[in-house]
């Protein structure tokens, strides 16, 4: 089922951590329904753990993060770009 067919409460929630694992504050991207449409947030470690639990988040894996990055590059430059360019 695509996110468009789900109620807001049923939509998956995604988190992509941007900070180092031992940082006092967790910098992360948070998305609801569509991993490529996100907000950037910062929380202390304990608040982040609570946030993830209460939102039942899915942590983005490397493949999903790469797809989001590629899509951002496409919109920024008008086409897909290789890292070697």
Long-range contacts (C-beta under 8 A, 24 or more apart in sequence): 3-33, 3-34, 6-33, 8-32, 12-58, 13-55, 13-56, 13-57, 13-58, 14-38, 14-57, 14-58, 14-59, 14-60, 14-64, 15-52, 15-57, 15-58, 15-59, 15-60, 16-59, 16-60, 16-65, 16-68, 17-59, 29-60, 30-55, 30-57, 35-60, 35-64, 35-67, 35-68, 36-67, 36-68, 36-71, 36-72, 38-68
